Amino acid sequence: MKNLINSIMVLVFLSGCVFPGPSCGYDVNCNKDISNTAWYKKRTSCINVQQNIAKKLLQQNYNERIDSEIYSECVKNTDYKFKIIN
């Protein structure tokens, strides 16, 4: 019986959001929204900074393809730096 109770307690502890409401128990990923994650914030910052750099460097030559490339690269690598390749 003691083993059963211990097993249940371990399952509850490892299952994530133990307590309903504003508390998330022991779940480190209990974000209500993905925008609360560090990766999302770094990705968003990367996109904004690199788009601004590209717009300044390319001016009228900046287009949707370049915008999409920056977005894609920042999703893969949040430390991406925009470069003009000739």
Phi and psi restraints in degrees (value plus and minus 20) as a CYANA .aco file:
   2 LYS   PHI     -82.8   -42.8
   2 LYS   PSI     -58.9   -18.9
   3 ASN   PHI     -84.3   -44.3
   3 ASN   PSI     -57.6   -17.6
   4 LEU   PHI     -84.3   -44.3
   4 LEU   PSI     -65.1   -25.1
   5 ILE   PHI     -84.0   -44.0
   5 ILE   PSI     -63.0   -23.0
   6 ASN   PHI     -82.4   -42.4
   6 ASN   PSI     -61.3   -21.3
   7 SER   PHI     -82.8   -42.8
   7 SER   PSI     -63.0   -23.0
   8 ILE   PHI     -84.1   -44.1
   8 ILE   PSI     -62.0   -22.0
   9 MET   PHI     -83.6   -43.6
   9 MET   PSI     -60.9   -20.9
  10 VAL   PHI     -83.9   -43.9
  10 VAL   PSI     -64.2   -24.2
  11 LEU   PHI     -81.1   -41.1
  11 LEU   PSI     -62.7   -22.7
  12 VAL   PHI     -84.7   -44.7
  12 VAL   PSI     -63.0   -23.0
  13 PHE   PHI     -82.9   -42.9
  13 PHE   PSI     -61.6   -21.6
  14 LEU   PHI    -104.7   -64.7
  14 LEU   PSI     -30.1     9.9
  15 SER   PHI     -97.0   -57.0
  15 SER   PSI     -34.3     5.7
  16 GLY   PHI      93.1   133.1
  16 GLY   PSI    -147.2  -107.2
  17 CYS   PHI     -82.6   -42.6
  17 CYS   PSI      76.5   116.5
  18 VAL   PHI    -101.4   -61.4
  18 VAL   PSI     -61.2   -21.2
  19 PHE   PHI    -126.6   -86.6
  19 PHE   PSI     105.3   145.3
  20 PRO   PHI     -90.4   -50.4
  20 PRO   PSI     137.1   177.1
  21 GLY   PHI      82.7   122.7
  21 GLY   PSI    -174.7  -134.7
  22 PRO   PHI     -88.0   -48.0
  22 PRO   PSI     -42.7    -2.7
  23 SER   PHI    -103.4   -63.4
  23 SER   PSI     121.5   161.5
  24 CYS   PHI    -129.8   -89.8
  24 CYS   PSI      -3.9    36.1
  25 GLY   PHI      40.9    80.9
  25 GLY   PSI    -148.8  -108.8
  26 TYR   PHI    -124.1   -84.1
  26 TYR   PSI      -8.2    31.8
  27 ASP   PHI    -104.6   -64.6
  27 ASP   PSI      94.2   134.2
  28 VAL   PHI     -96.5   -56.5
  28 VAL   PSI     -33.9     6.1
  29 ASN   PHI    -129.5   -89.5
  29 ASN   PSI      10.5    50.5
  30 CYS   PHI    -108.6   -68.6
  30 CYS   PSI      18.5    58.5
  31 ASN   PHI     -91.6   -51.6
  31 ASN   PSI     118.6   158.6
  32 LYS   PHI     -95.6   -55.6
  32 LYS   PSI     -41.2    -1.2
  33 ASP   PHI    -166.6  -126.6
  33 ASP   PSI     122.7   162.7
  34 ILE   PHI     -82.9   -42.9
  34 ILE   PSI     -44.9    -4.9
  35 SER   PHI     -88.2   -48.2
  35 SER   PSI     -27.4    12.6
  36 ASN   PHI    -104.7   -64.7
  36 ASN   PSI     -29.4    10.6
  37 THR   PHI    -102.0   -62.0
  37 THR   PSI     131.0   171.0
  38 ALA   PHI     -83.4   -43.4
  38 ALA   PSI     -60.4   -20.4
  39 TRP   PHI     -80.9   -40.9
  39 TRP   PSI     -63.1   -23.1
  40 TYR   PHI     -82.6   -42.6
  40 TYR   PSI     -62.2   -22.2
  41 LYS   PHI     -85.6   -45.6
  41 LYS   PSI     -62.0   -22.0
  42 LYS   PHI     -85.4   -45.4
  42 LYS   PSI     -61.0   -21.0
  43 ARG   PHI     -82.9   -42.9
  43 ARG   PSI     -64.8   -24.8
  44 THR   PHI     -83.8   -43.8
  44 THR   PSI     -61.9   -21.9
  45 SER   PHI     -83.6   -43.6
  45 SER   PSI     -64.3   -24.3
  46 CYS   PHI     -77.8   -37.8
  46 CYS   PSI     -67.9   -27.9
  47 ILE   PHI     -80.6   -40.6
  47 ILE   PSI     -69.4   -29.4
  48 ASN   PHI     -82.7   -42.7
  48 ASN   PSI     -66.7   -26.7
  49 VAL   PHI     -85.4   -45.4
  49 VAL   PSI     -67.3   -27.3
  50 GLN   PHI     -89.7   -49.7
  50 GLN   PSI     -53.3   -13.3
  51 GLN   PHI     -85.1   -45.1
  51 GLN   PSI     -61.9   -21.9
  52 ASN   PHI     -84.1   -44.1
  52 ASN   PSI     -60.7   -20.7
  53 ILE   PHI     -82.6   -42.6
  53 ILE   PSI     -66.9   -26.9
  54 ALA   PHI     -83.0   -43.0
  54 ALA   PSI     -60.5   -20.5
  55 LYS   PHI     -83.6   -43.6
  55 LYS   PSI     -59.6   -19.6
  56 LYS   PHI     -88.3   -48.3
  56 LYS   PSI     -61.6   -21.6
  57 LEU   PHI     -93.2   -53.2
  57 LEU   PSI     -60.6   -20.6
  58 LEU   PHI    -115.8   -75.8
  58 LEU   PSI     -41.7    -1.7
  59 GLN   PHI      29.1    69.1
  59 GLN   PSI    -132.4   -92.4
  60 GLN   PHI     -91.3   -51.3
  60 GLN   PSI     -36.3     3.7
  61 ASN   PHI    -102.7   -62.7
  61 ASN   PSI     -26.1    13.9
  62 TYR   PHI     -88.1   -48.1
  62 TYR   PSI     110.5   150.5
  63 ASN   PHI    -160.8  -120.8
  63 ASN   PSI    -199.2  -159.2
  64 GLU   PHI     -85.3   -45.3
  64 GLU   PSI     -52.9   -12.9
  65 ARG   PHI     -82.8   -42.8
  65 ARG   PSI     -63.9   -23.9
  66 ILE   PHI     -86.7   -46.7
  66 ILE   PSI     -60.8   -20.8
  67 ASP   PHI     -79.0   -39.0
  67 ASP   PSI     -64.9   -24.9
  68 SER   PHI     -86.1   -46.1
  68 SER   PSI     -58.2   -18.2
  69 GLU   PHI     -83.2   -43.2
  69 GLU   PSI     -63.8   -23.8
  70 ILE   PHI     -82.1   -42.1
  70 ILE   PSI     -65.5   -25.5
  71 TYR   PHI     -78.5   -38.5
  71 TYR   PSI     -68.7   -28.7
  72 SER   PHI     -82.2   -42.2
  72 SER   PSI     -64.7   -24.7
  73 GLU   PHI     -86.2   -46.2
  73 GLU   PSI     -58.6   -18.6
  74 CYS   PHI     -89.0   -49.0
  74 CYS   PSI     -49.9    -9.9
  75 VAL   PHI     -88.4   -48.4
  75 VAL   PSI     -60.3   -20.3
  76 LYS   PHI     -92.4   -52.4
  76 LYS   PSI     -59.8   -19.8
  77 ASN   PHI    -164.6  -124.6
  77 ASN   PSI      89.7   129.7
  78 THR   PHI     -91.5   -51.5
  78 THR   PSI     -26.8    13.2
  79 ASP   PHI    -120.3   -80.3
  79 ASP   PSI      -5.2    34.8
  80 TYR   PHI     -79.2   -39.2
  80 TYR   PSI     120.2   160.2
  81 LYS   PHI    -143.1  -103.1
  81 LYS   PSI     107.7   147.7
  82 PHE   PHI     -90.4   -50.4
  82 PHE   PSI     114.5   154.5
  83 LYS   PHI    -155.5  -115.5
  83 LYS   PSI     125.0   165.0
  84 ILE   PHI    -110.3   -70.3
  84 ILE   PSI     103.2   143.2
  85 ILE   PHI    -127.8   -87.8
  85 ILE   PSI     102.2   142.2
